[in-house]
Every structure is written in C-alpha cells, then in structure tokens.
Amino acid sequence: MIRCRSHGFVYRLSDGRGVNCPGFRIQVYDVKAEDGSLLVRPAS
C-alpha cells in the first residue's frame, strides 16, 4: 500500500483502489529494472 502525505489517503498497489477513500483510485504501473534503467508501463 501507499499513502498520500498530503491527504492521508491509502491506496492498494495491486489495483490502485482507495482503502480509506472509497471511490478514489490511482493509476498503477509495472516497473522493471533492466541494465541500469527503469522501465515503466501502465499495468495491464
């Protein structure tokens, strides 16, 4: 889970859904480290 420092909202990293803020959602990304670079794409 991740928490917004400004609002205290908590989101699940698996799907981006708000835990203590129903109806809110954040975009989730797949991240991969490869040859010293980070590769990022929207989660499928």
Phi and psi in degrees as a GROMACS rama.xvg file:
@    title "Ramachandran Plot"
@    xaxis  label "Phi"
@    yaxis  label "Psi"
@TYPE xy
-134.133  144.677  ILE-2
-121.165  134.428  ARG-3
-74.1438  122.808  CYS-4
-67.272  -29.3665  ARG-5
-76.8469  -40.9664  SER-6
-111.982  -17.0325  HIS-7
78.5864  7.29896  GLY-8
-69.0731  141.556  PHE-9
-115.65  134.66  VAL-10
-126.939  145.648  TYR-11
-80.621  133.827  ARG-12
-75.4035  -20.2767  LEU-13
-67.8503  -36.6864  SER-14
-138.261  -2.84358  ASP-15
81.379  0.699125  GLY-16
-74.4261  144.035  ARG-17
-71.2657  135.121  GLY-18
-87.5358  -49.9542  VAL-19
-108.649  17.0892  ASN-20
-143.705  71.2995  CYS-21
-52.4325  140.636  PRO-22
92.1196  -13.5419  GLY-23
-98.6042  149.696  PHE-24
-152.185  146.909  ARG-25
-116.149  157.323  ILE-26
-72.0035  135.969  GLN-27
-109.131  140.174  VAL-28
-125.12  146.544  TYR-29
-86.8614  133.481  ASP-30
-126.498  134.953  VAL-31
-138.233  133.729  LYS-32
-92.4288  127.366  ALA-33
-146.877  120.873  GLU-34
52.2277  42.5311  ASP-35
80.3524  5.32173  GLY-36
-119.438  155.667  SER-37
-102.657  128.581  LEU-38
-106.297  128.275  LEU-39
-128.137  135.957  VAL-40
-148.698  152.982  ARG-41
-57.5596  138.659  PRO-42
-65.2628  145.797  ALA-43
